[in-house]
Amino acid sequence: MNKEAGGLSTVQDVEALADQLSHIADELHQRIMQEIQQDRSKPPSATRQAALRALFDHELVLRQRANGLYADAASLIVTSLGKPQRHLAELTAAAAEKIRKIAVIKDLAGLVAGVVALAGAAATGQPAPIILALEKIKHQVEALDAHKVNKSA
């Protein structure tokens, strides 16, 4: 089947998404560690601690879901997604890059929640939740880009 016919339509496509989710989890872990190391001279606020714990929980969920996708790739092929694999790859790569560069931890949380939603949706093998999750990530990335443009203007 042609890769452009529809994302997640082959075992390799599902495994590629699992690879991207693992990469995003790696980027998230690096970001969490940077946040922890930032200013060790004073204890972090309760809000900051809660945010970092939530991000760490998201990292673990992403790793678990990626592992599940690897294990179940053959049964999770989605033939009617209607989005090319290239679109999924570009969107998840953009999310990984944003996670690495986002300055404000609360902005990071929204994007990571979208990626976690995609990971869960992919595990269903159903097109509708996957498309909704992709749209959430797309809108979050666009909002972050707009926020960045507005701040520099």
GROMACS elastic network, one bead per residue, 0.5 to 0.9 nm:
[ bonds ]
;  ai    aj funct       b0    kb
    1     4     6  0.85678   500
    1     5     6  0.71861   500
    1     6     6  0.88962   500
    1     9     6  0.78594   500
    1    10     6  0.77969   500
    2     5     6  0.52909   500
    2     6     6  0.78045   500
    3     6     6  0.62440   500
    3     7     6  0.67586   500
    3     8     6  0.86972   500
    3     9     6  0.76533   500
    3    10     6  0.81990   500
    3    13     6  0.80544   500
    3    84     6  0.67713   500
    3    85     6  0.62214   500
    3    86     6  0.80355   500
    4     7     6  0.70521   500
    4    83     6  0.79441   500
    4    85     6  0.62418   500
    4    86     6  0.71582   500
    5     9     6  0.80479   500
    5    79     6  0.88939   500
    5    82     6  0.73442   500
    5    83     6  0.76764   500
    5    84     6  0.60219   500
    5    85     6  0.81606   500
    6     9     6  0.58561   500
    6    78     6  0.81632   500
    6    79     6  0.68435   500
    6    80     6  0.69303   500
    6    81     6  0.59038   500
    6    82     6  0.51849   500
    6    83     6  0.51014   500
    6    85     6  0.60891   500
    7    10     6  0.79073   500
    7    13     6  0.64456   500
    7    14     6  0.82073   500
    7    77     6  0.89753   500
    7    78     6  0.75600   500
    7    79     6  0.80363   500
    7    80     6  0.86625   500
    7    81     6  0.64447   500
    7    82     6  0.71665   500
    7    83     6  0.54602   500
    7    86     6  0.73646   500
    7    87     6  0.77482   500
    7    88     6  0.68608   500
    8    11     6  0.73522   500
    8    12     6  0.79095   500
    8    14     6  0.50726   500
    8    15     6  0.86040   500
    8    16     6  0.86154   500
    8    17     6  0.78784   500
    8    76     6  0.79306   500
    8    77     6  0.56101   500
    8    78     6  0.53825   500
    8    79     6  0.72216   500
    8    81     6  0.74193   500
    8    83     6  0.87111   500
    8    84     6  0.82899   500
    8    85     6  0.65304   500
    8    88     6  0.87249   500
    8   122     6  0.85094   500
    8   125     6  0.87262   500
    9    12     6  0.83433   500
    9    13     6  0.63468   500
    9    14     6  0.75441   500
    9    76     6  0.86231   500
    9    77     6  0.50391   500
    9    78     6  0.50453   500
    9    80     6  0.78810   500
    9    81     6  0.79271   500
    9    85     6  0.83507   500
   10    13     6  0.51014   500
   10    14     6  0.65305   500
   10    15     6  0.86602   500
   10    73     6  0.82747   500
   10    74     6  0.77127   500
   10    76     6  0.87781   500
   10    77     6  0.57561   500
   10    78     6  0.78463   500
   10    79     6  0.82859   500
   11    14     6  0.52469   500
   11    15     6  0.61716   500
   11    16     6  0.85561   500
   11    70     6  0.89002   500
   11    73     6  0.53064   500
   11    74     6  0.53350   500
   11    75     6  0.83701   500
   11    76     6  0.79198   500
   11    77     6  0.64658   500
   12    16     6  0.59793   500
   12    17     6  0.86484   500
   12    73     6  0.79404   500
   12    74     6  0.89695   500
   13    17     6  0.63611   500
   13    18     6  0.86879   500
   13    73     6  0.85786   500
   13    77     6  0.82025   500
   13    85     6  0.67819   500
   14    17     6  0.51499   500
   14    18     6  0.63203   500
   14    19     6  0.86927   500
   14    69     6  0.66853   500
   14    70     6  0.74675   500
   14    72     6  0.88915   500
   14    73     6  0.56158   500
   14    74     6  0.81816   500
   14    76     6  0.72531   500
   14    77     6  0.68580   500
   14    78     6  0.88039   500
   14   122     6  0.82026   500
   15    19     6  0.61553   500
   15    20     6  0.86621   500
   15    66     6  0.84336   500
   15    69     6  0.67007   500
   15    70     6  0.56313   500
   15    73     6  0.63787   500
   16    20     6  0.62906   500
   16    21     6  0.86659   500
   16    85     6  0.89308   500
   16    89     6  0.79806   500
   17    20     6  0.50102   500
   17    21     6  0.61576   500
   17    22     6  0.85554   500
   17    66     6  0.78298   500
   17    69     6  0.81028   500
   17    85     6  0.88435   500
   17    88     6  0.76043   500
   17    89     6  0.72207   500
   17    92     6  0.81893   500
   17   119     6  0.85586   500
   17   122     6  0.86178   500
   18    21     6  0.50449   500
   18    22     6  0.61495   500
   18    23     6  0.85550   500
   18    63     6  0.87495   500
   18    65     6  0.78008   500
   18    67     6  0.71076   500
   18    68     6  0.83640   500
   18    69     6  0.58273   500
   18    70     6  0.62927   500
   18    73     6  0.89723   500
   18   119     6  0.82203   500
   19    22     6  0.51057   500
   19    23     6  0.61878   500
   19    24     6  0.86679   500
   19    66     6  0.71606   500
   19    70     6  0.85808   500
   20    24     6  0.61172   500
   20    25     6  0.85506   500
   20    66     6  0.84135   500
   20    89     6  0.73928   500
   20    92     6  0.64339   500
   20    93     6  0.71618   500
   20    96     6  0.82953   500
   21    25     6  0.61504   500
   21    26     6  0.85877   500
   21    62     6  0.62496   500
   21    63     6  0.71987   500
   21    65     6  0.81160   500
   21    66     6  0.58470   500
   21    92     6  0.75859   500
   21    96     6  0.87122   500
   21   115     6  0.78301   500
   21   116     6  0.86772   500
   21   119     6  0.72412   500
   22    25     6  0.50089   500
   22    26     6  0.62189   500
   22    27     6  0.87028   500
   22    62     6  0.69378   500
   22    63     6  0.58967   500
   22    65     6  0.89738   500
   22    66     6  0.60952   500
   22    67     6  0.83866   500
   23    27     6  0.62549   500
   23    28     6  0.85439   500
   23    93     6  0.87109   500
   23    96     6  0.72433   500
   24    27     6  0.50113   500
   24    28     6  0.60169   500
   24    29     6  0.85064   500
   24    59     6  0.83217   500
   24    62     6  0.80120   500
   24    92     6  0.77324   500
   24    93     6  0.80142   500
   24    95     6  0.74785   500
   24    97     6  0.84806   500
   24    99     6  0.77429   500
   24   100     6  0.89985   500
   24   112     6  0.87933   500
   24   115     6  0.84134   500
   25    29     6  0.60683   500
   25    30     6  0.86395   500
   25    58     6  0.82230   500
   25    59     6  0.51300   500
   25    60     6  0.76956   500
   25    61     6  0.88406   500
   25    62     6  0.60393   500
   25    63     6  0.63729   500
   25    96     6  0.83963   500
   26    29     6  0.50965   500
   26    30     6  0.63144   500
   26    31     6  0.86366   500
   26    59     6  0.79952   500
   26    63     6  0.89040   500
   26    96     6  0.89165   500
   27    30     6  0.51579   500
   27    31     6  0.61850   500
   27    32     6  0.86630   500
   27    96     6  0.63540   500
   27    97     6  0.80658   500
   27    99     6  0.66243   500
   27   100     6  0.59481   500
   28    32     6  0.61117   500
   28    33     6  0.85867   500
   28    55     6  0.76431   500
   28    56     6  0.80270   500
   28    58     6  0.87389   500
   28    59     6  0.64840   500
   28    96     6  0.78769   500
   28    99     6  0.62651   500
   28   100     6  0.70864   500
   28   112     6  0.82663   500
   29    32     6  0.50922   500
   29    33     6  0.61919   500
   29    34     6  0.86084   500
   29    55     6  0.85313   500
   29    56     6  0.72484   500
   29    59     6  0.67564   500
   30    33     6  0.51585   500
   30    34     6  0.62028   500
   30    35     6  0.86917   500
   30   100     6  0.78328   500
   31    34     6  0.50336   500
   31    35     6  0.62314   500
   31    36     6  0.86573   500
   31    99     6  0.72344   500
   31   100     6  0.61646   500
   31   101     6  0.85192   500
   32    35     6  0.50919   500
   32    36     6  0.62215   500
   32    37     6  0.86700   500
   32    52     6  0.65500   500
   32    55     6  0.73128   500
   32    56     6  0.71879   500
   33    36     6  0.50310   500
   33    37     6  0.61253   500
   33    38     6  0.84856   500
   34    37     6  0.51422   500
   34    38     6  0.59255   500
   35    38     6  0.51774   500
   35    39     6  0.80914   500
   35    52     6  0.80060   500
   35   105     6  0.86028   500
   36    39     6  0.74182   500
   36    40     6  0.75326   500
   36    44     6  0.85291   500
   36    52     6  0.81285   500
   37    40     6  0.61394   500
   39    42     6  0.66403   500
   39    43     6  0.82743   500
   39    44     6  0.83306   500
   40    43     6  0.67385   500
   40    44     6  0.81806   500
   44    47     6  0.80734   500
   44    48     6  0.60425   500
   44    49     6  0.62076   500
   45    48     6  0.51666   500
   45    49     6  0.61762   500
   45    50     6  0.85766   500
   46    49     6  0.50569   500
   46    50     6  0.60997   500
   46    51     6  0.85925   500
   47    50     6  0.51201   500
   47    51     6  0.61907   500
   47    52     6  0.86752   500
   48    51     6  0.50386   500
   48    52     6  0.61590   500
   48    53     6  0.85431   500
   48   105     6  0.82111   500
   49    52     6  0.51719   500
   49    53     6  0.61083   500
   49    54     6  0.85650   500
   50    53     6  0.50896   500
   50    54     6  0.61178   500
   50    55     6  0.86255   500
   51    54     6  0.51059   500
   51    55     6  0.62256   500
   51    56     6  0.86266   500
   51   105     6  0.73806   500
   51   106     6  0.75298   500
   51   109     6  0.76075   500
   52    55     6  0.50416   500
   52    56     6  0.61224   500
   52    57     6  0.85850   500
   52   105     6  0.82182   500
   53    56     6  0.50140   500
   53    57     6  0.61807   500
   53    58     6  0.86300   500
   54    57     6  0.50174   500
   54    58     6  0.62464   500
   54    59     6  0.86673   500
   54   109     6  0.80628   500
   55    59     6  0.61875   500
   55    60     6  0.87279   500
   55   108     6  0.84508   500
   55   109     6  0.66640   500
   55   112     6  0.75625   500
   55   113     6  0.88180   500
   56    60     6  0.63994   500
   56    61     6  0.87395   500
   57    60     6  0.51625   500
   57    61     6  0.62956   500
   57    62     6  0.86807   500
   58    61     6  0.50148   500
   58    62     6  0.60903   500
   58    63     6  0.86211   500
   58   109     6  0.89447   500
   58   112     6  0.70713   500
   58   113     6  0.73435   500
   58   116     6  0.67243   500
   59    62     6  0.51403   500
   59    63     6  0.63118   500
   59    64     6  0.86982   500
   59   112     6  0.85030   500
   59   116     6  0.85279   500
   60    63     6  0.51622   500
   60    64     6  0.61921   500
   60    65     6  0.85910   500
   61    64     6  0.50512   500
   61    65     6  0.60192   500
   61    66     6  0.84256   500
   61   116     6  0.70661   500
   61   119     6  0.85304   500
   61   120     6  0.89783   500
   62    65     6  0.51444   500
   62    66     6  0.59800   500
   62    67     6  0.85009   500
   62   115     6  0.79453   500
   62   116     6  0.59746   500
   62   119     6  0.66024   500
   62   120     6  0.86381   500
   63    66     6  0.50890   500
   63    67     6  0.61204   500
   63    68     6  0.85428   500
   64    67     6  0.51298   500
   64    68     6  0.61610   500
   64    69     6  0.86797   500
   65    69     6  0.61407   500
   65    70     6  0.86447   500
   65   116     6  0.83866   500
   65   119     6  0.58638   500
   65   120     6  0.67293   500
   65   122     6  0.87298   500
   65   123     6  0.72576   500
   66    69     6  0.50536   500
   66    70     6  0.63266   500
   66    71     6  0.86745   500
   66   119     6  0.70827   500
   66   123     6  0.89404   500
   67    70     6  0.51245   500
   67    71     6  0.62315   500
   67    72     6  0.86134   500
   68    71     6  0.50170   500
   68    72     6  0.59478   500
   68    73     6  0.80387   500
   68   123     6  0.74263   500
   69    72     6  0.51249   500
   69    73     6  0.52772   500
   69    74     6  0.89261   500
   69    76     6  0.75961   500
   69   119     6  0.84542   500
   69   122     6  0.77237   500
   69   123     6  0.64008   500
   70    73     6  0.53478   500
   70    74     6  0.87204   500
   71    74     6  0.82011   500
   72    75     6  0.55683   500
   72    76     6  0.62841   500
   72   123     6  0.82687   500
   73    76     6  0.52160   500
   73    77     6  0.67445   500
   73   123     6  0.89502   500
   74    77     6  0.62059   500
   75    78     6  0.88915   500
   75   125     6  0.78017   500
   76   122     6  0.74473   500
   76   123     6  0.67017   500
   76   124     6  0.71208   500
   76   126     6  0.83008   500
   77   125     6  0.62947   500
   77   126     6  0.88996   500
   78    81     6  0.59830   500
   78   122     6  0.87003   500
   78   125     6  0.56227   500
   78   126     6  0.65346   500
   78   127     6  0.65544   500
   79    82     6  0.81216   500
   79   127     6  0.83041   500
   80    83     6  0.85146   500
   80   126     6  0.85733   500
   80   127     6  0.64678   500
   81    84     6  0.81790   500
   81   126     6  0.79668   500
   81   128     6  0.77339   500
   81   130     6  0.78410   500
   81   131     6  0.73385   500
   82   127     6  0.81653   500
   82   131     6  0.87331   500
   83    86     6  0.82236   500
   83    87     6  0.64742   500
   83    88     6  0.74354   500
   83   131     6  0.81501   500
   84    87     6  0.53284   500
   84    88     6  0.68941   500
   84    89     6  0.89213   500
   85    88     6  0.51466   500
   85    89     6  0.61878   500
   85    90     6  0.85956   500
   86    89     6  0.50386   500
   86    90     6  0.60303   500
   86    91     6  0.85041   500
   87    90     6  0.51812   500
   87    91     6  0.60856   500
   87    92     6  0.85670   500
   88    91     6  0.52388   500
   88    92     6  0.61154   500
   88    93     6  0.84304   500
   88   134     6  0.76599   500
   89    92     6  0.53376   500
   89    93     6  0.59854   500
   89    94     6  0.85225   500
   90    93     6  0.50998   500
   90    94     6  0.60847   500
   90    95     6  0.86121   500
   91    94     6  0.50823   500
   91    95     6  0.62333   500
   91    96     6  0.87205   500
   91   134     6  0.76817   500
   91   137     6  0.74226   500
   91   138     6  0.68431   500
   91   141     6  0.85971   500
   92    96     6  0.62092   500
   92    97     6  0.86539   500
   92   115     6  0.77608   500
   92   134     6  0.88382   500
   92   137     6  0.82516   500
   93    96     6  0.50874   500
   93    97     6  0.62608   500
   93    98     6  0.86535   500
   94    97     6  0.51152   500
   94    98     6  0.61626   500
   94    99     6  0.86254   500
   94   141     6  0.74645   500
   95    98     6  0.50854   500
   95    99     6  0.61462   500
   95   100     6  0.86602   500
   95   111     6  0.71099   500
   95   112     6  0.80819   500
   95   115     6  0.76982   500
   95   137     6  0.73842   500
   95   138     6  0.86480   500
   95   140     6  0.89163   500
   95   141     6  0.68550   500
   96    99     6  0.51366   500
   96   100     6  0.63774   500
   96   101     6  0.88642   500
   97   100     6  0.51372   500
   97   101     6  0.63598   500
   97   102     6  0.85399   500
   98   101     6  0.50798   500
   98   102     6  0.55457   500
   98   108     6  0.79605   500
   98   111     6  0.82808   500
   98   141     6  0.74927   500
   98   144     6  0.82876   500
   99   102     6  0.56274   500
   99   103     6  0.89696   500
   99   108     6  0.61457   500
   99   111     6  0.76295   500
   99   112     6  0.76478   500
  100   103     6  0.88359   500
  102   105     6  0.72999   500
  102   107     6  0.70126   500
  102   108     6  0.62308   500
  102   144     6  0.83863   500
  103   107     6  0.79034   500
  103   108     6  0.80398   500
  104   107     6  0.54833   500
  104   108     6  0.66147   500
  105   109     6  0.64459   500
  106   109     6  0.51440   500
  106   110     6  0.68788   500
  107   110     6  0.56228   500
  107   111     6  0.67936   500
  107   112     6  0.88887   500
  107   140     6  0.88365   500
  107   144     6  0.75185   500
  108   111     6  0.54199   500
  108   112     6  0.61510   500
  108   113     6  0.86033   500
  109   112     6  0.51821   500
  109   113     6  0.60875   500
  109   114     6  0.87284   500
  110   113     6  0.51432   500
  110   114     6  0.64605   500
  110   115     6  0.89310   500
  110   137     6  0.88600   500
  110   140     6  0.71837   500
  111   114     6  0.51342   500
  111   115     6  0.64746   500
  111   116     6  0.87553   500
  111   136     6  0.84183   500
  111   137     6  0.63977   500
  111   140     6  0.59089   500
  111   141     6  0.72578   500
  111   144     6  0.89271   500
  112   115     6  0.50485   500
  112   116     6  0.61500   500
  112   117     6  0.85225   500
  112   137     6  0.86242   500
  113   116     6  0.50478   500
  113   117     6  0.61406   500
  113   118     6  0.86824   500
  113   137     6  0.86971   500
  114   118     6  0.62978   500
  114   119     6  0.87125   500
  114   133     6  0.62197   500
  114   134     6  0.78113   500
  114   135     6  0.89057   500
  114   136     6  0.58925   500
  114   137     6  0.52296   500
  114   140     6  0.78302   500
  115   119     6  0.62320   500
  115   120     6  0.86718   500
  115   133     6  0.74489   500
  115   134     6  0.82212   500
  115   136     6  0.86226   500
  115   137     6  0.66253   500
  116   119     6  0.50066   500
  116   120     6  0.62758   500
  116   121     6  0.85440   500
  116   133     6  0.87066   500
  117   120     6  0.51309   500
  117   121     6  0.60104   500
  117   122     6  0.85311   500
  117   129     6  0.85392   500
  117   130     6  0.82692   500
  117   132     6  0.89214   500
  117   133     6  0.57414   500
  117   134     6  0.87162   500
  117   136     6  0.87138   500
  118   122     6  0.59751   500
  118   123     6  0.85440   500
  118   129     6  0.78732   500
  118   130     6  0.59470   500
  118   131     6  0.84835   500
  118   132     6  0.82883   500
  118   134     6  0.65165   500
  118   136     6  0.88314   500
  118   137     6  0.82575   500
  119   122     6  0.52701   500
  119   123     6  0.64723   500
  119   130     6  0.84692   500
  119   133     6  0.86020   500
  120   123     6  0.51801   500
  120   124     6  0.68516   500
  120   129     6  0.86934   500
  120   130     6  0.84030   500
  120   133     6  0.89753   500
  121   124     6  0.53109   500
  121   125     6  0.70927   500
  121   126     6  0.71920   500
  121   127     6  0.82335   500
  121   128     6  0.84417   500
  121   129     6  0.52494   500
  121   131     6  0.85654   500
  121   132     6  0.86508   500
  121   133     6  0.70193   500
  122   125     6  0.54559   500
  122   126     6  0.72033   500
  122   127     6  0.82322   500
  122   129     6  0.78662   500
  122   130     6  0.58719   500
  123   126     6  0.81913   500
  124   127     6  0.85052   500
  124   129     6  0.80569   500
  124   130     6  0.84203   500
  125   129     6  0.88132   500
  125   130     6  0.81076   500
  126   129     6  0.63694   500
  126   130     6  0.67505   500
  127   130     6  0.52124   500
  127   131     6  0.60817   500
  127   132     6  0.86697   500
  128   131     6  0.52472   500
  128   132     6  0.62756   500
  128   133     6  0.86894   500
  129   132     6  0.50452   500
  129   133     6  0.61090   500
  129   134     6  0.85657   500
  130   133     6  0.51158   500
  130   134     6  0.61377   500
  130   135     6  0.86040   500
  131   134     6  0.50526   500
  131   135     6  0.61640   500
  131   136     6  0.86380   500
  132   135     6  0.51138   500
  132   136     6  0.62498   500
  132   137     6  0.87928   500
  133   136     6  0.50258   500
  133   137     6  0.63278   500
  133   138     6  0.86031   500
  134   137     6  0.51691   500
  134   138     6  0.61007   500
  134   139     6  0.86128   500
  135   139     6  0.60698   500
  135   140     6  0.84597   500
  136   139     6  0.52293   500
  136   140     6  0.60917   500
  136   141     6  0.86229   500
  137   140     6  0.50371   500
  137   141     6  0.60903   500
  137   142     6  0.84955   500
  138   141     6  0.52300   500
  138   142     6  0.61385   500
  138   143     6  0.85505   500
  139   142     6  0.50026   500
  139   143     6  0.59615   500
  139   144     6  0.85057   500
  140   143     6  0.50203   500
  140   144     6  0.61326   500
  140   145     6  0.85683   500
  141   144     6  0.51159   500
  141   145     6  0.61809   500
  141   146     6  0.86262   500
  142   145     6  0.50160   500
  142   146     6  0.61021   500
  142   147     6  0.84829   500
  143   146     6  0.50152   500
  143   147     6  0.59664   500
  143   148     6  0.85036   500
  144   148     6  0.61391   500
  144   149     6  0.86379   500
  145   148     6  0.51084   500
  145   149     6  0.62519   500
  145   150     6  0.86464   500
  146   149     6  0.50318   500
  146   150     6  0.60502   500
  146   151     6  0.85469   500
  147   150     6  0.51310   500
  147   151     6  0.61722   500
  147   152     6  0.87428   500
  148   151     6  0.52188   500
  148   152     6  0.63762   500
  148   153     6  0.87695   500
  149   152     6  0.52929   500
  149   153     6  0.62263   500
  150   153     6  0.52017   500
